Structures are given as C-alpha cells and as structure tokens.
Amino acid sequence: MITFNEVNHIDAVLESVNFADEIIVIDSYSNDGTYEKLKSHKNVKTIQREFINFANQRNFALEQAKYEWVLFIDADERIPENLRKEIIQHVNSTDDIVGFMFKRLFFFKQKRIRFSGFQTDTTYRLFKKDFVKYNECKTVHEMPVLNGKSMLLKNKMLHYSFDSASQYKSKMEHYAKLKAVELHQKGKKANMLHFILRPTYKFVLNYFLRLGFLDGKEGLIISYLSAYGVHYRYQKLKSLTKQS
C-alpha cells in the first residue's frame, strides 16, 4: 500500500488485509498522524519515501516484497470476505495466470454510486511479483505491464473514495497536476479546444451517457468535478508551457 494523509482509513484497511503474510506500506511523509498510526501496527513494515509519481512509488513497493504474490490496495479500499476467499483460492491453485483484475464498488459520502462512469470500474491489484512492472511513462492512473496471462475476479472490492466534494476536488487537482507534467514532458500544449470541448465532453459522458443523473446529486457533483479536473489539467499544462 502507498499512503499520504490517510489516517481515517488506516485501521480499517489493515484489518481488511490481515490475511496477508506481510504488509508493507510506503508512506509519502504524511503529516496527519498516518505514519504514527502505521507504526503502532507491529505487523506492518512502514517505509517513508518521497513521492515522485504513482508508478514510481508502486515499483519501489514491489521491490520490497519478499513473497511470490503481491496484492496492492489503496487506503480507501476494502477486501470483503467473499473476495478474500477468492484471492486465497486462486493464489493457492493458479499456475498459468500471473495477474488478476478486480471490479470495484464505488462509494461517495458513504453512498453507493452505481453509474457516473464507475459501473465499469476495474483495476489490476493482484499479481506475481516477478511478472509485473508499472509503466513509469504513465504517472497517473498508472497501469502495470504484465508478462503473462491475466483474468478478472468474480467478487468485488469496496472503494470508499471520497467523504466530501472538497476532498474529491482536491484529488482531481492532484491527478490533474501529475497528468499535466506527463503531457508537458511529451511536448503537448494546451489550446482553447482543450479548455472548452474536453471538459464539456467529460461532463456529458459521465452525467448523460454513463447515466450519472441516476445517482442523484452525487452524480451531478462527480460529473462536474471530473470535468473540472480536465479543465484544471490544461490550466497547469499551459502554465508549464509558459514557464519553459
């Protein structure tokens, strides 16, 4: 697990993965009590390390693991009992599969979000350590590169992503900054179409085409802030272009 200021989630997420043979947390110098709480868990190996980007941090975490199978989990995610049993079953019986994707149930302000683009939410979380590496050219929404076969698990992970609109906005801005740096390094530049069409498309996609309106006011908030994150990304890219 990689963390930064997740004090409200630590106890619950560690309880969720207490079936693991070892638990390793790479903390990016949290200042809200996360590190102190982690150190109080004697079965957890905690390493503080400066955050560069998500892919880099996950690759470092992989290097610390000593067992064949690695399960990545974010602090705001949980492994329910049925998924735990499925994980253990596959780890103990799988020969030709080197990675597994998980479906996630998304919660916003403790409310289950069924649409708004999250109905197809899947992510790689379990793999054989020696057959995976995260692509460090993709610094946000990082993807592992697997050398072998993968499959999708049947049971779902729980994702208690945001407790408030302000928290969601802050995370959208964080992702946008990282994505802007990635685009800047590729020589991309922002133009007016990026500021108008792309945020508009993002909102229409999530709120209408992906049925965000069926999630009520939470669907509207999520769709708006997702579009805001796209706009913010190109603001930061424009700023980086001017600076260079």
Backbone torsions as a table, in degrees:
resi	resn	phi	psi	omega
1	MET	NA	140.1	172.5
2	ILE	-112.5	140.1	-172.2
3	THR	-137.3	154.5	165.4
4	PHE	-156.2	115.6	178.1
5	ASN	52.2	64.3	-179.3
6	GLU	-124.7	35.5	-172.2
7	VAL	-58.5	-32.1	-177.2
8	ASN	-75.4	-13.7	-176.8
9	HIS	-106.4	-18.1	-166.0
10	ILE	-57.1	-51.8	-176.3
11	ASP	-59.9	-43.8	-176.8
12	ALA	-68.3	-41.7	-177.8
13	VAL	-70.5	-36.7	178.0
14	LEU	-66.8	-36.5	175.3
15	GLU	-63.5	-35.1	-177.9
16	SER	-66.7	-27.1	-177.1
17	VAL	-115.3	26.1	-177.0
18	ASN	-70.9	-2.2	176.5
19	PHE	-85.1	-7.5	-177.0
20	ALA	-73.9	150.5	178.2
21	ASP	-72.3	-28.8	173.9
22	GLU	-148.3	148.6	178.0
23	ILE	-123.8	121.7	-178.0
24	ILE	-120.9	129.4	178.4
25	VAL	-123.0	127.6	175.0
26	ILE	-103.8	109.9	-175.0
27	ASP	-104.0	133.9	-176.7
28	SER	-92.9	53.0	177.0
29	TYR	57.6	55.9	175.9
30	SER	-58.7	148.8	179.6
31	ASN	-125.2	18.5	-178.7
32	ASP	-112.4	10.3	-178.2
33	GLY	101.5	-1.3	179.6
34	THR	-59.7	-48.1	-177.0
35	TYR	-62.3	-43.4	-179.4
36	GLU	-63.6	-39.2	179.0
37	LYS	-68.0	-39.6	177.4
38	LEU	-61.1	-41.8	-178.7
39	LYS	-66.2	-21.3	178.9
40	SER	-76.8	-14.0	176.4
41	HIS	-92.0	103.4	-172.3
42	LYS	-68.1	-20.0	-179.9
43	ASN	-89.6	7.4	-176.9
44	VAL	-112.5	129.3	173.7
45	LYS	-92.1	114.3	-176.8
46	THR	-111.2	128.5	178.7
47	ILE	-123.3	128.1	174.7
48	GLN	-92.6	131.8	-176.2
49	ARG	-151.0	139.6	179.3
50	GLU	-62.4	137.4	179.5
51	PHE	-83.3	125.5	174.0
52	ILE	-103.5	-57.3	171.1
53	ASN	-160.6	171.7	-173.8
54	PHE	-64.7	-43.7	-177.8
55	ALA	-63.0	-44.5	178.9
56	ASN	-61.8	-42.0	-178.6
57	GLN	-67.7	-38.3	179.9
58	ARG	-70.1	-37.7	177.3
59	ASN	-64.0	-38.4	176.7
60	PHE	-64.0	-42.2	179.1
61	ALA	-61.1	-41.8	178.5
62	LEU	-57.8	-37.9	-178.6
63	GLU	-66.4	-21.4	-177.9
64	GLN	-84.0	-19.9	-175.4
65	ALA	-74.6	141.0	-177.6
66	LYS	-110.3	-6.2	-179.9
67	TYR	-101.6	165.9	-173.6
68	GLU	-66.2	-45.4	-176.3
69	TRP	-100.2	137.8	179.7
70	VAL	-123.3	131.0	173.5
71	LEU	-110.9	118.4	173.6
72	PHE	-91.8	138.3	174.9
73	ILE	-144.4	140.3	173.9
74	ASP	-86.7	158.7	-175.5
75	ALA	-61.5	-28.6	-177.7
76	ASP	-92.9	12.8	178.1
77	GLU	-108.5	157.2	179.4
78	ARG	-137.3	148.2	176.8
79	ILE	-105.8	104.2	177.0
80	PRO	-69.8	166.4	-172.5
81	GLU	-59.3	-41.4	-178.4
82	ASN	-65.9	-35.5	176.7
83	LEU	-71.9	-38.2	177.1
84	ARG	-56.9	-47.0	-179.4
85	LYS	-63.3	-39.2	-180.0
86	GLU	-67.0	-39.9	177.5
87	ILE	-60.1	-51.1	-178.3
88	ILE	-60.6	-40.9	179.5
89	GLN	-60.3	-46.7	-177.2
90	HIS	-71.2	-39.7	179.7
91	VAL	-60.9	-35.6	-177.1
92	ASN	-86.9	-7.8	-174.7
93	SER	-130.8	-11.8	-174.1
94	THR	-85.6	134.0	178.5
95	ASP	-110.7	-46.2	-171.0
96	ASP	-98.7	-5.1	178.7
97	ILE	-95.7	131.4	-178.7
98	VAL	-110.5	-7.9	-179.8
99	GLY	-154.8	151.7	-179.8
100	PHE	-130.1	138.7	173.2
101	MET	-97.9	146.1	177.9
102	PHE	-114.3	141.1	164.5
103	LYS	-83.9	150.5	-179.8
104	ARG	-126.5	141.5	170.7
105	LEU	-96.4	122.3	-171.7
106	PHE	-96.2	133.5	177.8
107	PHE	-122.3	136.1	177.4
108	PHE	-128.9	120.4	-173.9
109	LYS	55.4	38.7	179.6
110	GLN	68.6	7.5	177.4
111	LYS	-100.9	133.6	177.5
112	ARG	-68.0	124.8	177.0
113	ILE	-99.4	117.9	-174.3
114	ARG	-98.1	-16.5	-176.1
115	PHE	-131.4	-133.9	176.1
116	SER	58.4	22.8	179.8
117	GLY	96.0	-7.9	-176.3
118	PHE	-93.7	-2.6	-179.6
119	GLN	-69.3	-16.5	178.2
120	THR	-112.6	20.9	-174.7
121	ASP	-70.9	113.4	175.0
122	THR	-135.1	154.1	-178.8
123	THR	-155.3	146.8	173.5
124	TYR	-73.4	132.4	-180.0
125	ARG	-137.7	-20.6	-174.9
126	LEU	-130.1	126.7	179.8
127	PHE	-160.1	164.1	173.7
128	LYS	-75.7	128.9	-171.2
129	LYS	-57.1	-39.8	-174.2
130	ASP	-80.9	1.2	-177.3
131	PHE	-117.3	15.1	-175.6
132	VAL	-143.1	148.0	171.7
133	LYS	-154.2	139.5	179.2
134	TYR	-81.1	137.2	179.5
135	ASN	-73.7	109.5	-175.3
136	GLU	-79.3	-0.9	171.4
137	CYS	-78.7	-17.4	178.6
138	LYS	-110.2	99.6	-168.0
139	THR	-87.5	-17.5	177.6
140	VAL	-132.7	149.5	-169.6
141	HIS	52.2	49.1	-172.9
142	GLU	-62.9	146.9	-178.9
143	MET	-124.2	134.1	175.0
144	PRO	-78.9	147.0	173.6
145	VAL	-101.3	115.9	-176.8
146	LEU	-100.9	136.2	175.7
147	ASN	-101.4	76.4	-178.4
148	GLY	151.0	-171.6	-176.5
149	LYS	-81.0	151.3	175.5
150	SER	-136.0	166.7	176.9
151	MET	-151.2	165.3	-178.8
152	LEU	-99.2	129.4	177.6
153	LEU	-75.8	156.2	-175.7
154	LYS	-79.6	-44.0	-176.3
155	ASN	-84.3	160.4	-168.4
156	LYS	-113.2	147.2	173.7
157	MET	-85.2	148.8	176.2
158	LEU	-96.6	137.8	-176.2
159	HIS	-128.0	98.8	179.0
160	TYR	-91.0	75.6	-163.2
161	SER	-72.3	-47.8	-173.1
162	PHE	-140.5	139.5	178.4
163	ASP	-97.4	-11.6	-177.9
164	SER	-156.7	160.9	177.8
165	ALA	-64.5	-36.7	-179.6
166	SER	-65.7	-36.8	177.5
167	GLN	-67.1	-40.6	177.5
168	TYR	-64.0	-43.0	178.6
169	LYS	-60.6	-43.6	-179.6
170	SER	-61.8	-41.3	-179.7
171	LYS	-70.6	-36.7	175.9
172	MET	-60.0	-39.6	179.0
173	GLU	-67.5	-38.7	178.8
174	HIS	-63.3	-47.3	178.1
175	TYR	-62.3	-40.4	-178.1
176	ALA	-63.1	-40.3	178.8
177	LYS	-62.5	-44.7	179.5
178	LEU	-64.5	-40.9	179.8
179	LYS	-67.6	-36.2	178.2
180	ALA	-62.6	-41.6	177.9
181	VAL	-63.0	-42.5	179.2
182	GLU	-61.2	-44.5	179.2
183	LEU	-65.9	-39.8	179.9
184	HIS	-63.0	-40.3	179.0
185	GLN	-66.1	-23.1	177.2
186	LYS	-89.0	1.0	178.2
187	GLY	84.1	13.9	-179.7
188	LYS	-77.8	151.2	177.4
189	LYS	-131.3	148.2	-179.6
190	ALA	-84.3	145.1	173.3
191	ASN	-135.8	178.0	-174.2
192	MET	-61.6	-32.0	178.4
193	LEU	-62.3	-36.4	178.2
194	HIS	-63.5	-36.6	-176.8
195	PHE	-79.2	-23.2	-176.0
196	ILE	-107.9	-57.4	-172.7
197	LEU	-71.0	-44.5	-174.0
198	ARG	-67.5	-44.8	175.2
199	PRO	-62.9	-40.0	179.0
200	THR	-61.7	-45.1	178.6
201	TYR	-61.2	-41.7	-179.6
202	LYS	-61.3	-42.7	179.4
203	PHE	-66.4	-48.0	-179.8
204	VAL	-60.7	-41.4	-179.8
205	LEU	-59.9	-50.9	-175.1
206	ASN	-76.8	-39.9	-173.8
207	TYR	-81.9	-37.5	-177.1
208	PHE	-103.7	-58.7	-174.8
209	LEU	-68.5	-34.9	177.8
210	ARG	-100.2	16.1	167.3
211	LEU	64.6	31.8	178.9
212	GLY	-59.2	-27.6	179.9
213	PHE	-62.3	-22.4	177.5
214	LEU	-74.8	-12.4	176.0
215	ASP	-89.9	8.6	177.3
216	GLY	71.7	-149.5	-177.4
217	LYS	-64.5	-30.1	177.0
218	GLU	-64.2	-36.8	177.3
219	GLY	-64.7	-37.9	177.4
220	LEU	-66.6	-43.3	179.4
221	ILE	-61.9	-47.1	-178.8
222	ILE	-62.2	-45.3	-177.9
223	SER	-65.2	-41.2	178.9
224	TYR	-64.6	-47.2	-176.7
225	LEU	-70.0	-29.6	174.2
226	SER	-64.9	-41.9	177.1
227	ALA	-67.1	-40.3	176.9
228	TYR	-58.7	-40.4	179.3
229	GLY	-61.5	-37.3	177.3
230	VAL	-65.5	-45.3	179.1
231	HIS	-61.5	-43.3	-178.8
232	TYR	-63.9	-36.7	178.5
233	ARG	-57.1	-46.0	-177.0
234	TYR	-77.8	-24.2	170.3
235	GLN	-61.9	-45.6	-179.5
236	LYS	-68.4	-37.2	177.8
237	LEU	-64.5	-41.8	178.1
238	LYS	-61.6	-40.2	179.0
239	SER	-65.4	-41.6	178.9
240	LEU	-65.1	-37.3	178.8
241	THR	-63.7	-42.8	179.3
242	LYS	-64.0	-41.1	-178.3
243	GLN	-64.7	-32.0	-176.6
244	SER	-88.2	NA	NA
